[in-house]
Amino acid sequence: MSINIVPVQTKRQMNQFIDFTLDLYRNSPYYVPELAFDVRATLDPKKNPAFEFCQAQPYLALKDGKVAGRVVALINDRVNEKWEQKIVRFSWIDFIEDYDVCKALLDTVVAWGKERGMTTLQGPMGFTDFDREGALTWGYDRIATMATTYNYPYYIDFYERYGLEKGAEWKEMLVTLPSELPEKFARLTDVVKERYRLRVHFAKSAREIKQHHAKPIFNLLNTCYADLYGFAKLSDRQIDKYVNDYISFADMSLLPLIFNEQNELVGCALMIPSLAKALVKTRGKLFPFGWWHLVKSLYLKHDDTVEFLLIAIRPDYQAKGVNSLIVSSLYKVFQEKGYKYAETNCELEDNHKMLNFWNNLPHEVHKRRRAFVKDI
């Protein structure tokens, strides 16, 4: 049985690259597909501003002529420069339960990276922190979110067999939202607002966000995420892209903005109704009817779970109760819209401030994921 690795160069090959996971996870109720048009745009140098400082090449693995795996070899020059590393990343990696296929894909990424002077293999990691990252290591019986990957347990066995070791670990929380705001939160909210002269603002429209708040939001993210694993500052073009990708369809009632007395943005959060089940129904395609499932979940009959896409507190305001202020400001919305659970996305295991905050609410760590590394 022969295994061939071929670069994705044609539209047909890109379709195979995208559709492979739909077949691989056909019988899994936990896999959440990415939208096909989004994958194409992300891997298109003409559409993804990250290519200003990144190199990338998608590949397919063919076993006896049939697609058996996929991967993207990726170098982020900005991240490498910031962290003084020479890392080649493997991204969008999936494969059948065959170690030889996995090895052939990773060998290809290693060879591609060595040709460009890289000395370390890392992954799964995307272009930026806003791409899906990390391999699921625990929580295989839980549905993924819009922003996270799902993979079978054998992936981890194969990575370790290949010699990959832990580079970073993330936790994901499932928070149960009590029917009433805990008294502790109510008291702390009043104290924080008074002591630090803070106010909570909800924009009236996406247009207001784009015109007045988008750049401050992402500048805040650049500041708050600066020291996170594998992060590099977002460019203006990237910010514009994420504003269009996320803010345009955001529910303004789930996007609290915290300002200080000088009218400076010191904290924010972005949540959306869980789209996981709707995305499963779309099978990654907006047409002919996929768009309806997303519209229904966003605006008509949403799930009982809300996803925390991001939360950011300016460093000089951290550990001062601003997280409590954000949650308190959202509680009325949670009750009015019938949300029973909040699901966080990836939080680094050493982000103790954020992880400890959840101890104030009923919660469980229901998923873990890991980035792997190996000297090459």
N, C-alpha and C positions, 0 to 999 in steps of 0.2 A: 504494500500500500504506500503510495507516494504522497508527500505533502509539499505543495508549492506555495510560496509566498509571493504575491504579486502586488505592485503598487496600484492604488486606485487612481485611474487617469481618465475614465470615461463616465458619462452620466449613468450608463447601465451598471458599471461597477459601483458607483455611489449608491444606486438603488439597492444593490445587493448588500452593500455595507450596512445600510439603514435597516433593511428588511430582515437581516439575519437574526436579530434578537427576537423578532416577532415569532419566528419559528422555534428558536431555542427555548423561549419561555412560554410557548403556546399553552402548556398545561399548568403554568404557575399562576395562582391567584394573587401573588404578591408583587410581581414585576409591573412597574409603571413605565410605559414607553415614553421616550422623548418625542416631541412633534417633529416629523420628518423635515419640514421646511426649516425648523430651527437648527437641526443638525447640519443641513446643507449650508445654511448661512454661516454657522460657526466655523465650518471647515473651508469656507471660501475666502481666499485672501482679499478679494474685492469687497467683501461685505463685513468681515470681522476686523475691527481696528487693532486687535491684539497682534495681527500679523506685521504691524509696524516694528515690533520688537521680538517677534516669535518666528520660528521655522516649524513646519509640521508636514508630515506625510502619512496619509492613511494607507493601510495595507489590508488585503484579504488573504486568508489561509484557505487553500483548496486541497481537499483530500480526495483523491481519485476523481478530480474534476468537480467536486461539489463543495460549496462554501462550508467551511468548518470552523471559521474563526475570523476575527477582525481585530485591528489595533491601530492606534495613531501614535507615531513617533513624534515627539514634540520637544523643542528647546525654547525656553523663555529666557532670552538674553538679559532682560531687565532684572528678573529674579536672580539669575546667576551672578550678575554684577553686584547687586545689593548684598547678597549673602556670601559673595566671594567663593562661589562653587562652580563646578562644571558638570551640571546635571542634565541628563536626557530623561524625559518623562515618557511613560507609557500611559495612554489614555484611551477611552472608548474601547476597552479590551473585553472581549467575550469569546468563548470557545466551547466546543463540545467536550464531553468528559473523556478526553484523550490527552495525556501529558505531552505526547510528542507534538501535538498541535500547539499547546501552550508554549512549549519550549521553542518551537520554530518561530512563533510570533515574537517572543521576548528576545531571542537571538537576533532577529532582524532589527529590532529597536536598538539593541546594543551595538550592532555593526554600524547602523546609521549614525548613532551618537559618536562612536569612536572615530568615524570618518571626519567628524566635525570637532574633534578634540575633547570630547566629554569623557569624564572619568567615573561617573556615578550614575546608576540607574535608579529611578524613583517613580513610584506610581501606586495605584492609579491616581493621576493628577491631571487636571485640564489646563487650559490657557491661564485661567484666573481662578480665584476662590469662588466665583459665581458659576463656574462649571461644576458638574458633578465630580466628586472626588472621593477617594477611599474605597476600599473593598469591605463589604459587609462581613463581619466576623461573628456576629451574634444577633439573634432576632430574625431568623429566617422564616418564622411563621407570622411576621408582621408585614403589612403592605408598605411599600416604599412611599416616599413623598414625591411631589413634582420635581424637587431639587436634588434628590438623592438616587443613587444607583441601587439595584438589587443584583445579587449574584448567588449562584449555588455554592454550597459548602465546599465542593471539591476545588474551587478556585484557590482557596487558602492553602489546601494541601499541596497543590501544584506550585504555588508561589514559594512555599517553604522548601519544597523539594528542589526548586531551582536555586536556592541559596539566598532568597530575599529575606530580610529581617525587618523588624519593626522600625519605622521612621517616625510615625506619629499615630496617636489614637484619638478618636472622637467618640463622644457619647451623644445619644439622642434621647430626650425625655418625652414621656407622655404625661401631661399634667391634667389632673381632674379639676375642673373648675367648680368650686362650691357654689351652692345656690345663692349664698350671701357673701358679700365682701367681708373677709375676716376683719375683726375690729382692729387688729394690729396694723393692717394696711391703712385703714381709715385714719387712725391716729397719726401714723408715720407720714401719711400724705400731707396732712395739714401742717405738721412740723417742718417738713422739707420745703414746702412751698413758702412758708413764712420765713424760715431761717435763711434760705438762699435766694429769696425773691424770684421764684420761678413761676412760669405760667405754662399751661398746656394749650396748644393750638391745634385745631383740626381744619385743614384746608377745605374750602367749599367745592373745589373742582380739581381735576387733573391739570387743567390749564393754569390754575394758581400755583400748583406745585412746580410745573415746568418753568413758569416765568419768574418765580420768586424763591423757591426753596430747593430745587433740584441740585444745583451746584453746592450749596451749603451742606445738604444731606451727604453727598458723595465725598465732599472734602472732609466731613466728619468721619466717614467710613475710612478714608485714607489715613486719617490720624489714629483712629481707634484700632484698626487692624494692622498697623505698621509692623508690629513684632510677631504677628501670627505666622504659623508654619507655612513657608512657601509663598508669602504674600509680597506683592510689589505694588507701588502706587498706580492707581488707575489714571489713564490719560484723559484729556478732555473728550476725545472722540469715543473712548470707551464709556465715559459717563453719559454722553448723549445717547449711546446705544442702550444702556441699561435703563435710562429714563424712559425711552420708548418701549423697551421690553417689559418693564415691570410697573412703572408709574401709570402708564396709560390706562390699564385696566384695574388699577388698585381701587379698593373700597376706601374712600376717604375717611370713613368712620373707624377704620382699622390702621390708620397711619398717624399716630400722635406725634407731635413735634413739641419739644421742650425748649423754651427760651428763658434766658436770664434777664436781669434788669437792664442790661445793655443791648437787649434784643439780639443776642448771639445764640445760635442754635447749639445747645449743649447735650441734647439727647434726642433720639428718635427710635421708632420701631416700625417695621412693616410686616403686616400680617395679611393673609388672604384665606378665604374659605378653602378647605382641602379640595384639591382638584384630582387627587390620586384616582378615585373610582371613575371619574369622568374621563380621565386620560386613558384608562384601561379600555373603556368603551370606544374611544376614538381609534384605537390601534395605531396611534401616531399620525393619523391623517385628519386634516380639517374637513376634507370634502370626500363624499358628498354630504355626510351628516355629522361628521365629527364635531364641527363647530357648535352644533346645537347642544351637545352634552356639556361643553365648556360654558356656554352662555347660561344654561339651566343651573349649573353649579355655582356660578358667580352671582347671578342676579335673581333667580326664580326660586329654586328649591335646593339650598345648599346643604352640604354634609353637616353633621353635628360637631365636626372638628375644625379648628382653625390652625393654620400653620404659621409659626414664627419664621418668616424668611430671614429677617435680620433684626438686630437690636444693637445700638451703639450709644455709649455714654462718653462724653469728652473726658480724658484722663483726670483732669483736675476736679471733676464732679463724680468720679467713681467712688464707691463705698460711702456714698452720702444719702442713699435712699432714693435716688432718681429712678431706679428700676421699679421700686414700689409705686412711685408716682405714675409711671407709665401703665403698669397693670391696673392700678386703681382707676385711671382715666378711661380704661377700656371695659371695665366691669359692667357698666350699664349696657353697653353695646352687646357684650356676650349674652347677657340675660334677655335683652330684647330680641335677639336673633336666634336664640336657642342653642348656643354653643355649649357643649358639655365637656369638651376636651381641647387642650392646646398641645400641639406637637412641635417641639423644637427641631430645627435642623442640626447640623453637626456642631458640637461644642467640644473644643479640645479638652482632653482629660486634665490638663494642668491649668485650665481657666477656672480657678477655684472661686473667684468672685461670682461668676455667673452660675456655676454649678451649685454653689452654696445657697444662692438666692432661691432656688427652687425648693429648698427645704421648708420654705414658708407656706407651701401649698402641697396637697397630696400629689405624689408623682411616682413614677418608676422609670428607671433606665431600661428602655425596651429595645434599644438597638445599640450596637457598637460597630465601628468601622475603623480601618487601619490603612495608612499609607506605608508602603514597603520601600526599602533601599538596598542597594548592593554595589560594592565597588566593582568596576569593570576594567 
